[in-house]
Amino acid sequence: MSESIINLISVSRHYEMGSETIRALDRVDLKIHKNEYVAVVGASGSGKSTMMNILGCLDRPTGGDYVLNGTAVSSLKDNELSGIRNLEIGFIFQSFNLLGRSTALSNVVQPLIYRGKNRKQRTQLAMQALEQVGLKGREHHLPNQLSGGQRQRVAIARALVTKPAIILADEPTGNLDSSTTTEILALFDQLIENGQTIIVVTHEPEIAARCKRAITISDGKIIKDKLNLQ
């Protein structure tokens, strides 16, 4: 097995709701290795969204430790956490989260602006990412000039452009029809073949079945962790 890229050690996330304590995550242990293709599955309220926020460094645990690509992130200050997030993680969202008045190229360039790259370097890297997802020739289109699948490809290119350690995809096919979903999942397969690590947060069993490994969460605990033999 390759090197561990994510290591959760007895991680908990509790919320205080009046006199009640909500245990959104409860002493979770988890390792994910480089080049794994993992689904995190669970019903609404299971804790999978909290898991995504912790893995994505958008939230921090109330207990336990999180080591991301060799860095212990649990105790980092907010600005340090933001830096690690921008360096190590590429996000893909169900709603694409594109800038509506910016071209595909400009959307993909955005994560590079704070990386110290000059304009020429940023454009070159963004064009490479767009070509990687099959959008060469569409770089000057606005989001409303693209199909849903093409918009999600722009979002994937934006996630890839910084060469992150992991891609974290939150219901990435939730707004797509079945044919376009198949295309996006085929693209994920290609990324895995190229060595990318991808974590997909989903409530859809058929999406989880496409991943190489499926982790099921219920009541803040991992209740199943299985390899999908294909």
Sequence and secondary structure as in RCSB ss.txt:
>XXXX:A:sequence
MSESIINLISVSRHYEMGSETIRALDRVDLKIHKNEYVAVVGASGSGKSTMMNILGCLDRPTGGDYVLNGTAVSS
LKDNELSGIRNLEIGFIFQSFNLLGRSTALSNVVQPLIYRGKNRKQRTQLAMQALEQVGLKGREHHLPNQLSGGQ
RQRVAIARALVTKPAIILADEPTGNLDSSTTTEILALFDQLIENGQTIIVVTHEPEIAARCKRAITISDGKIIKD
KLNLQ
>XXXX:A:secstr
   EEEEEEEEEEEEEETTEEEEEEEEEEEEEETT EEEEE  TTSSHHHHHHHHTTSS  SEEEEEETTEE TT
  HHHHHHHHHHHEEEEETT    TTS HHHHHHGGGGGGT  HHHHHHHHHHHHHHTT TT TT  GGGS HHH
HHHHHHHHHHTT  SEEEEESTTTTS HHHHHHHHHHHHHHHHTT EEEEEES HHHHHHSSEEEEEETTEEEEE
EE   
